[in-house]
Amino acid sequence: MGNGRIRMVIRSLLFSYILTGILLLALAFALYKFRLKEGQVTIAVNAIYIITCLLGGFVIGKSIRQRRFFWGLVLGLAYFLVLFLVSALMNRGISANMNQILMAMGVCAVSGTLGGC
């Protein structure tokens, strides 16, 4: 993996996390304004994972232009890995069950792959 490709992955990850921050702020406002239920918030968080990984996969696919599905998958898995590690560090352990973890990883990986095309 060349230095330029690593830079593209980092740039696409940064784009995805900036978008995540913006969408989470919008969700927090909606939660405050409309008093959303827990189920609605869970759906919205999963939608944020899908949107940001799709767009991040699209950005990396357009940047690298070769094996775009693969690079979209790399982006989705890297997004999940960073999210998982930061969450584990902040919570001082893993607070979710294995089904939730694998579901989030699958959503990120598939969304990134689809965005790469």
C-alpha positions in Angstrom: 0.0 0.0 0.0 1.6 3.2 -1.2 2.0 6.4 0.9 -0.5 8.2 -1.4 -3.2 5.5 -0.8 -2.7 5.7 3.0 -3.2 9.5 2.7 -6.4 9.0 0.7 -7.7 6.6 3.3 -7.0 9.1 6.1 -8.5 11.9 4.1 -11.7 9.9 3.4 -11.9 8.9 7.1 -11.5 12.5 8.2 -14.3 13.4 5.8 -16.5 10.7 7.2 -15.9 11.7 10.8 -16.5 15.4 10.1 -19.8 14.4 8.4 -20.6 12.1 11.4 -20.1 15.0 13.8 -22.4 17.2 11.8 -25.1 14.6 11.6 -24.8 13.8 15.3 -25.2 17.4 16.1 -28.4 17.5 14.0 -29.6 14.3 15.8 -28.9 15.9 19.2 -31.0 18.9 18.2 -33.8 16.6 17.0 -33.6 14.7 20.2 -33.9 17.9 22.2 -36.6 19.5 20.1 -38.8 16.4 19.4 -38.1 14.2 22.4 -37.3 11.2 20.2 -37.7 7.7 21.6 -34.7 5.3 22.1 -35.7 3.2 19.1 -35.8 6.3 16.9 -32.4 7.4 18.1 -30.9 3.9 17.4 -32.3 3.9 13.9 -30.9 7.4 13.3 -27.4 6.4 14.6 -27.4 3.4 12.2 -28.5 5.7 9.4 -25.6 8.0 10.2 -23.2 5.0 10.0 -24.7 4.1 6.6 -24.6 7.6 5.2 -21.1 8.5 6.3 -19.6 5.2 5.2 -21.4 5.4 1.8 -20.1 8.9 1.2 -16.6 8.0 2.6 -16.5 5.0 0.3 -17.5 7.2 -2.6 -14.8 9.7 -1.8 -12.1 7.1 -1.6 -13.4 5.3 -4.7 -13.2 8.5 -6.7 -9.7 9.3 -5.3 -8.0 6.0 -5.9 -10.0 4.8 -9.0 -8.7 1.3 -8.9 -10.3 -1.6 -7.0 -12.9 0.9 -5.7 -15.0 -1.8 -3.9 -11.9 -2.9 -2.0 -11.0 0.6 -0.9 -14.6 1.3 0.1 -14.4 -1.9 2.2 -11.1 -0.7 3.8 -12.7 2.7 4.5 -15.8 1.1 6.1 -13.7 -1.3 8.3 -11.3 1.5 9.3 -14.3 3.7 10.2 -15.7 1.0 12.4 -12.3 0.2 14.0 -11.7 3.8 15.0 -15.2 4.1 16.3 -14.9 0.8 18.2 -11.5 1.7 19.8 -12.6 5.2 20.8 -15.8 3.9 22.3 -13.9 1.1 24.2 -11.4 3.7 25.6 -14.1 6.1 26.6 -16.2 3.5 28.3 -13.1 1.7 29.8 -14.2 -1.5 28.2 -16.7 -2.9 25.8 -20.3 -2.2 26.8 -22.1 -3.7 23.8 -22.8 -7.3 23.1 -21.2 -9.2 20.2 -24.3 -9.1 18.1 -24.4 -5.2 18.2 -20.6 -5.0 17.5 -20.8 -7.4 14.5 -23.9 -5.6 13.2 -22.2 -2.2 13.3 -19.1 -3.6 11.7 -21.2 -5.2 8.9 -23.2 -2.0 8.3 -20.0 0.0 8.0 -18.2 -2.5 5.8 -21.2 -3.0 3.4 -21.9 0.7 3.2 -18.3 1.6 2.5 -18.1 -1.1 -0.1 -21.3 0.1 -1.9 -20.1 3.7 -1.7 -16.8 2.7 -3.4 -18.5 1.8 -6.6 
